[in-house]
Amino acid sequence: MTSIISIKNLNVTSNKHVMLKDINIEIEYGDCIAILGPNGAGKTTFLKTVNGLIRQKSGTVKVLGMPLDNDIKSKIGYIPQNNYFDSLLPISVRDVISIGISAQFGIFKKFTNFDNKTIEDIAKGLNIFNLIDKPIGQLSGGESQKVSIARVLAQNPKLILMDEPLSNLDNKAQTDILNLIDFIYQEQTITLLIVVHNLTQIPKSCNKVVLIADGQIIDSGKKEDVFKHNKFKELYNL
């Protein structure tokens, strides 16, 4: 299969500290990948590098077969960690979802009736249409995360990156988001990379795992295979 992400000999440093070292990986179209590892391992740095938010010291990163320019970045949906909104922010859920359309077509795009219908259809599909005109700052953590997912879907991306999408959510909200991730993966032709904090937060749809420790990929492959290896068991004291 063709790779949607191709990374070769990647090294990333910050203030002379090595963040990622000798990263080589090919990620195929349609994969749903859980990125695991201890705190400080380099998981978020890996995600940000794929999204072009951190520039590599050496090596190459290609998405959709191309270097990370603005055109390619518009095809990447990114949900950062702790994606919260100020309670005083004077914009609605509808406004936040519309940002995804602007990311796809440019900030000067004039919104059409079709665009507005797209926003409403996405909100209905994610069961947040009842919130669409509510101020974004008044939502719960789980509701805010659903709106963030709606925003990236409005962008119509080929690749979605999620950095610990369940962090600081209660059990019910975590279950809702996990079910939503599975729903999106099953309904759309899309590739997902999801940083998870612990094993219980891996969506069922994730068919592969990338294991990162000390800035290096120490194992990757099918979930069931990685979980059998000693490197994984040692890292998680199993």
PyMOL commands that set and color helices and strands:
alter all, ss='L'
color gray80, all
select helices_A, chain A and resi 43-50+70-73+93-105+113-125+129-131+136-138+141-154+171-187+199-201+223-228+230-235
alter helices_A, ss='H'
color red, helices_A
select strands_A, chain A and resi 3-14+17-28+32-36+58-63+66-67+76-79+159-163+191-195+208-213+216-222
alter strands_A, ss='S'
color yellow, strands_A
deselect
rebuild
show_as cartoon
